[in-house]
Amino acid sequence: MRDGLVGRTVTDLDLDFVLLQDAVQTARTLAKYYGAGFVLLDAERQIARVVFKNITVDFAQAEGNSLEQDLRRRDFTVNAIAFDPFTKTFIDPNKGQEDLQRRLIKMISPDNLQDDPLRLLRGYRQAAQLGFEIEAETKAAIQVFSPLLSQVAVERIRTELVYLFNTPNATDRIQQAWEIGLISPWFKSANQQFQQLLQMDLSAKKLGKIYPQLSQELSQGLRKNLKISLLGIAKLSFLCNQNPTLAEAELLKLKFSKIELKSVLAILKGRSQINLLKTRDLSLREQYFLFQGLGLLFPALIVKAMAAGFSLETFSPLINRYLNSDDPVAHPQLLLTGNELMEALNLRPSPKIGELLLEIQLGQIEGKVTTIEEAIAFAQQLL
Ligand SMILES: Nc1ccn([C@@H]2O[C@H](COP(=O)(O)OP(=O)(O)OP(=O)(O)O)[C@@H](O)[C@H]2O)c(=O)n1
């Protein structure tokens, strides 16, 4: 109802139905009837989900004895508007529609926030997504209750954080959430990077104007099933400690996946590599290792560096290499495989083969090697 009333469009529709009885059974019947997926989310509280291709429909048993009671137990007034499809009337005991008009996130009551402290962070996340303000008393209550957030399962916190990182122009909200103590326990040193974090969306926009492809890559996930966007990962890399070991500890506490963790660390490493650009150009070898370390994360590093004050022009040569799939430095192609090298030189498998292949690759980049024969002779010479 909230999203419909403000005209918000989403790619995946999420419908929430409240039933006074038989919620799970109704969901099961519907799933069967439409051949859709069925997931029992909470047997005790009677919540089930029916999954269609781009639509998720949740059925929940009303909490309390009436829909009004159920709506009074929710988090924010704008999230507690119901519509009766039979009578075609709104049921809005908390005056959520008024707050929608005023574009306000307002708590239903402080007790409701305490009942499920994730709601404290949901408030900031939804304010960011909807472009709403947080009403003054609600903001004050969130600040008072902020220590309670640590009682919530970190998986739920992480989900909210990812939403925040993926929301464009929400870095000021992230900063505010940190300043009132909501997310600072997980990112203790973030305040040192806020100035740069706040520049991120602007830098992404600047980059996208000249290189639309990079802008598109930044809005996507590293993999299909990864919710956090590349730009989100770059923002996360600002929030956590800039020392990779300390950053790793922070991200592990929040149970970020291995690939998210590796991505942030790759960006932090890349960030220190490009510091050299302040005084000189990178050698071909250095460029090769930079591209190898980053892979698809390259645009995320560029935005981060721009937010830190580097000019876009500094990166033009590197960006051109990245965008050219035939570029040997950014997208090197092996002249020969490890097996072929072992056969040619009569070698046994050992870590040395990897080292030789790397040297051949670097020789190729530096123009010392162009054919397979030259590659073999080059390796022989090294041996
Ligand atoms: N911790 C929570 C989670 C949800 N809700 C209530 O359950 C509704 C549906 O929850 P959900 O679909 O998770 O959230 P939405 O508010 O719809 O927002 P989004 O889809 O962006 O997560 C919310 O609107 C809110 O009324 C709540 O009160 N407290």
Ligand as a Chemical Component Dictionary entry (heavy atoms), coordinates in Angstrom:
data_LIG
# 
_chem_comp.id                   LIG 
_chem_comp.type                 NON-POLYMER 
_chem_comp.pdbx_formal_charge   0 
_chem_comp.three_letter_code    LIG 
# 
loop_
_chem_comp_atom.comp_id 
_chem_comp_atom.atom_id 
_chem_comp_atom.alt_atom_id 
_chem_comp_atom.type_symbol 
_chem_comp_atom.charge 
_chem_comp_atom.model_Cartn_x 
_chem_comp_atom.model_Cartn_y 
_chem_comp_atom.model_Cartn_z 
_chem_comp_atom.pdbx_ordinal 
LIG N1  N1  N 0 10.808 -5.565 11.406 1  
LIG C1  C1  C 0 9.652  -5.359 10.794 2  
LIG C2  C2  C 0 9.447  -5.826 9.492  3  
LIG C3  C3  C 0 8.231  -5.598 8.883  4  
LIG N2  N2  N 0 7.256  -4.945 9.557  5  
LIG C4  C4  C 0 5.940  -4.730 8.945  6  
LIG O1  O1  O 0 5.718  -5.691 7.916  7  
LIG C5  C5  C 0 5.501  -5.050 6.659  8  
LIG C6  C6  C 0 6.077  -5.864 5.534  9  
LIG O2  O2  O 0 7.426  -6.106 5.769  10 
LIG P1  P1  P 0 8.511  -6.146 4.612  11 
LIG O3  O3  O 0 7.863  -6.634 3.370  12 
LIG O4  O4  O 0 9.703  -6.832 5.130  13 
LIG O5  O5  O 0 8.971  -4.633 4.526  14 
LIG P2  P2  P 0 8.418  -3.426 3.727  15 
LIG O6  O6  O 0 8.033  -2.362 4.671  16 
LIG O7  O7  O 0 7.397  -3.865 2.734  17 
LIG O8  O8  O 0 9.674  -2.879 2.978  18 
LIG P3  P3  P 0 10.650 -3.608 1.980  19 
LIG O9  O9  O 0 9.858  -4.430 1.054  20 
LIG O10 O10 O 0 11.326 -2.442 1.355  21 
LIG O11 O11 O 0 11.544 -4.408 2.886  22 
LIG C7  C7  C 0 6.124  -3.684 6.843  23 
LIG O12 O12 O 0 5.604  -2.736 5.959  24 
LIG C8  C8  C 0 5.796  -3.374 8.278  25 
LIG O13 O13 O 0 4.454  -2.987 8.420  26 
LIG C9  C9  C 0 7.467  -4.487 10.829 27 
LIG O14 O14 O 0 6.579  -3.883 11.433 28 
LIG N3  N3  N 0 8.656  -4.709 11.438 29 
# 
loop_
_chem_comp_bond.comp_id 
_chem_comp_bond.atom_id_1 
_chem_comp_bond.atom_id_2 
_chem_comp_bond.value_order 
_chem_comp_bond.pdbx_ordinal 
LIG N1 C1  SING 1  
LIG C1 C2  SING 2  
LIG C1 N3  DOUB 3  
LIG C2 C3  DOUB 4  
LIG C3 N2  SING 5  
LIG N2 C4  SING 6  
LIG N2 C9  SING 7  
LIG C4 O1  SING 8  
LIG C4 C8  SING 9  
LIG O1 C5  SING 10 
LIG C5 C6  SING 11 
LIG C5 C7  SING 12 
LIG C6 O2  SING 13 
LIG O2 P1  SING 14 
LIG P1 O3  DOUB 15 
LIG P1 O4  SING 16 
LIG P1 O5  SING 17 
LIG O5 P2  SING 18 
LIG P2 O6  DOUB 19 
LIG P2 O7  SING 20 
LIG P2 O8  SING 21 
LIG O8 P3  SING 22 
LIG P3 O9  DOUB 23 
LIG P3 O10 SING 24 
LIG P3 O11 SING 25 
LIG C7 O12 SING 26 
LIG C7 C8  SING 27 
LIG C8 O13 SING 28 
LIG C9 O14 DOUB 29 
LIG C9 N3  SING 30 
# 
